[in-house]
Structures are given as structure tokens and as C-alpha cells.
């Protein structure tokens, strides 16, 4: 399946988030998640990703948000 440049950028950001979590880099994971959420929202609003992709990315990021909910000095909100 062909992936757009926007999809590739989002997936790179999500992979960074995953790597930071695996290595217990909490601050970097927090920042990567925040950037990924913003990127997904922005690309969807600009029409660079379709609704199906948007919903899939939001679901994935929601799962990461749930995993990160106990990270103490930051609060997370589902967007």
C-alpha cells in the first residue's frame, strides 16, 4: 500500500515514541506523543491524511496515552 509523505512522517514520530518508551526515556516519550498528536490533527485538517488513517492513528496514540498515564509530572488528555 502506498503511504503518503504525511503518513510516513506520522509513523516515524510514532516509532520514536515507541523507542523512547522501550528505553524508559519518559520526557522524550511525552514530547514525542505530544508532537505525534499535533501532527495527526494538523495533517487531517489539511487533508493530507484520510479519515480512516486519522482514526487509526488516534487509536494508536490513545493506547500510548493509556500506557503513559502514570508518568507523574505530566498530565495527558485525549485529543
GROMACS elastic network, one bead per residue, 0.5 to 0.9 nm:
[ bonds ]
;  ai    aj funct       b0    kb
    3     6     6  0.79854   500
    3     7     6  0.58795   500
    3     8     6  0.64852   500
    4     7     6  0.51409   500
    4     8     6  0.63133   500
    4     9     6  0.86858   500
    4    48     6  0.78983   500
    4    49     6  0.78637   500
    5     8     6  0.51005   500
    5     9     6  0.62188   500
    5    10     6  0.86797   500
    5    48     6  0.86367   500
    6     9     6  0.51491   500
    6    10     6  0.62244   500
    6    11     6  0.86215   500
    6    39     6  0.86644   500
    6    40     6  0.86585   500
    6    43     6  0.68327   500
    6    48     6  0.63417   500
    6    49     6  0.69185   500
    7    10     6  0.51008   500
    7    11     6  0.60855   500
    7    12     6  0.85448   500
    7    40     6  0.87381   500
    7    43     6  0.88006   500
    7    48     6  0.82994   500
    7    49     6  0.69713   500
    7    53     6  0.81949   500
    8    11     6  0.51244   500
    8    12     6  0.61213   500
    8    13     6  0.86321   500
    9    12     6  0.51187   500
    9    13     6  0.62836   500
    9    14     6  0.87139   500
    9    39     6  0.85232   500
   10    13     6  0.51050   500
   10    14     6  0.62278   500
   10    15     6  0.86031   500
   10    36     6  0.63415   500
   10    37     6  0.89633   500
   10    39     6  0.66952   500
   10    40     6  0.67194   500
   10    57     6  0.82951   500
   11    15     6  0.60189   500
   11    16     6  0.85210   500
   11    36     6  0.86246   500
   11    57     6  0.86958   500
   12    15     6  0.50109   500
   12    16     6  0.62112   500
   12    17     6  0.86498   500
   13    16     6  0.50634   500
   13    17     6  0.62967   500
   13    18     6  0.87165   500
   13    32     6  0.65489   500
   13    33     6  0.79448   500
   13    35     6  0.76139   500
   13    36     6  0.58152   500
   13    39     6  0.87864   500
   14    18     6  0.61998   500
   14    19     6  0.86296   500
   14    32     6  0.74234   500
   14    33     6  0.73143   500
   14    36     6  0.64424   500
   14    57     6  0.88831   500
   14    60     6  0.86721   500
   14    61     6  0.78933   500
   15    19     6  0.61321   500
   15    20     6  0.85749   500
   16    19     6  0.50684   500
   16    20     6  0.61230   500
   16    21     6  0.85814   500
   16    28     6  0.88431   500
   16    29     6  0.77815   500
   16    32     6  0.67936   500
   16    33     6  0.89136   500
   17    20     6  0.51748   500
   17    21     6  0.62271   500
   17    22     6  0.86499   500
   17    28     6  0.76201   500
   17    29     6  0.50843   500
   17    30     6  0.79295   500
   17    31     6  0.83501   500
   17    32     6  0.52452   500
   17    33     6  0.60933   500
   17    36     6  0.83598   500
   17    64     6  0.85236   500
   18    21     6  0.51556   500
   18    22     6  0.61597   500
   18    23     6  0.86670   500
   18    29     6  0.76064   500
   18    64     6  0.83370   500
   19    22     6  0.50639   500
   19    23     6  0.62163   500
   19    24     6  0.85110   500
   19    25     6  0.84953   500
   19    29     6  0.81700   500
   20    23     6  0.51663   500
   20    24     6  0.59914   500
   20    26     6  0.69078   500
   20    27     6  0.86033   500
   20    28     6  0.62388   500
   20    29     6  0.51147   500
   20    30     6  0.88996   500
   20    32     6  0.83112   500
   21    25     6  0.59708   500
   21    26     6  0.65652   500
   21    28     6  0.84142   500
   21    29     6  0.58560   500
   21    68     6  0.85651   500
   22    25     6  0.77824   500
   23    26     6  0.84991   500
   24    27     6  0.88709   500
   24    28     6  0.89787   500
   24    29     6  0.81454   500
   25    28     6  0.55273   500
   25    29     6  0.60480   500
   25    30     6  0.86670   500
   26    30     6  0.60669   500
   26    31     6  0.86353   500
   26    68     6  0.84739   500
   26    71     6  0.72979   500
   27    30     6  0.51123   500
   27    31     6  0.63272   500
   27    32     6  0.86131   500
   28    31     6  0.51320   500
   28    32     6  0.60060   500
   28    33     6  0.85187   500
   29    32     6  0.50233   500
   29    33     6  0.60337   500
   29    34     6  0.85145   500
   29    68     6  0.86182   500
   30    33     6  0.52804   500
   30    34     6  0.62675   500
   30    35     6  0.87222   500
   30    65     6  0.89902   500
   30    68     6  0.80281   500
   30    71     6  0.86547   500
   30    74     6  0.78861   500
   30    76     6  0.89192   500
   31    34     6  0.51084   500
   31    35     6  0.61733   500
   31    36     6  0.85618   500
   32    35     6  0.51028   500
   32    36     6  0.60361   500
   32    37     6  0.86136   500
   33    36     6  0.50372   500
   33    37     6  0.61586   500
   33    38     6  0.85987   500
   33    61     6  0.71767   500
   33    64     6  0.78224   500
   33    65     6  0.77534   500
   34    37     6  0.52917   500
   34    38     6  0.63128   500
   34    39     6  0.86212   500
   35    38     6  0.51315   500
   35    39     6  0.59930   500
   35    40     6  0.85940   500
   36    40     6  0.60991   500
   36    41     6  0.85588   500
   36    57     6  0.89488   500
   36    61     6  0.77987   500
   37    40     6  0.52704   500
   37    41     6  0.62422   500
   37    42     6  0.85866   500
   37    57     6  0.84779   500
   37    58     6  0.74531   500
   37    61     6  0.70428   500
   37    79     6  0.74886   500
   38    41     6  0.51896   500
   38    42     6  0.60004   500
   38    43     6  0.85213   500
   39    42     6  0.51317   500
   39    43     6  0.60084   500
   39    44     6  0.84214   500
   40    43     6  0.53479   500
   40    44     6  0.60973   500
   40    45     6  0.86087   500
   40    49     6  0.81596   500
   40    54     6  0.65616   500
   40    57     6  0.70683   500
   40    58     6  0.75754   500
   41    44     6  0.52417   500
   41    45     6  0.61870   500
   41    46     6  0.86567   500
   41    54     6  0.77474   500
   41    58     6  0.87919   500
   41    79     6  0.86821   500
   42    45     6  0.51631   500
   42    46     6  0.61719   500
   42    47     6  0.86221   500
   42    48     6  0.86310   500
   43    46     6  0.50375   500
   43    47     6  0.61261   500
   43    48     6  0.50417   500
   43    49     6  0.59387   500
   43    50     6  0.89943   500
   43    54     6  0.85795   500
   44    47     6  0.50415   500
   44    48     6  0.58376   500
   44    49     6  0.51683   500
   44    50     6  0.66741   500
   44    51     6  0.72483   500
   44    53     6  0.87815   500
   44    54     6  0.63804   500
   45    48     6  0.76903   500
   45    49     6  0.84464   500
   46    49     6  0.79770   500
   47    50     6  0.67717   500
   47    51     6  0.89542   500
   49    52     6  0.82315   500
   49    53     6  0.62280   500
   49    54     6  0.64386   500
   50    53     6  0.54134   500
   50    54     6  0.61149   500
   50    55     6  0.87048   500
   51    55     6  0.60283   500
   51    56     6  0.84614   500
   52    55     6  0.53044   500
   52    56     6  0.62388   500
   52    57     6  0.87238   500
   53    56     6  0.50253   500
   53    57     6  0.61167   500
   53    58     6  0.84979   500
   54    57     6  0.52697   500
   54    58     6  0.61224   500
   54    59     6  0.85993   500
   55    58     6  0.50288   500
   55    59     6  0.61024   500
   55    60     6  0.86409   500
   56    59     6  0.51214   500
   56    60     6  0.62734   500
   56    61     6  0.86501   500
   57    60     6  0.50460   500
   57    61     6  0.60620   500
   57    62     6  0.83678   500
   58    61     6  0.51120   500
   58    62     6  0.59171   500
   58    63     6  0.85984   500
   58    78     6  0.87791   500
   58    79     6  0.81796   500
   59    63     6  0.63306   500
   59    64     6  0.88279   500
   60    63     6  0.51682   500
   60    64     6  0.65104   500
   60    65     6  0.87060   500
   61    65     6  0.60631   500
   61    66     6  0.85865   500
   61    78     6  0.86942   500
   62    66     6  0.62272   500
   62    67     6  0.86938   500
   62    78     6  0.65828   500
   62    79     6  0.85999   500
   63    66     6  0.50843   500
   63    67     6  0.63626   500
   63    68     6  0.87176   500
   64    68     6  0.61512   500
   64    69     6  0.85834   500
   65    68     6  0.50714   500
   65    69     6  0.60378   500
   65    76     6  0.67454   500
   65    77     6  0.78852   500
   65    78     6  0.75274   500
   66    69     6  0.52071   500
   66    70     6  0.84239   500
   66    76     6  0.87406   500
   67    70     6  0.75740   500
   67    71     6  0.88695   500
   68    71     6  0.55696   500
   68    76     6  0.81763   500
   69    72     6  0.79386   500
   69    74     6  0.85378   500
   69    75     6  0.73545   500
   69    76     6  0.67127   500
   70    73     6  0.89303   500
   70    74     6  0.87480   500
   70    75     6  0.87477   500
   71    74     6  0.63464   500
   71    75     6  0.78579   500
   72    75     6  0.75972   500
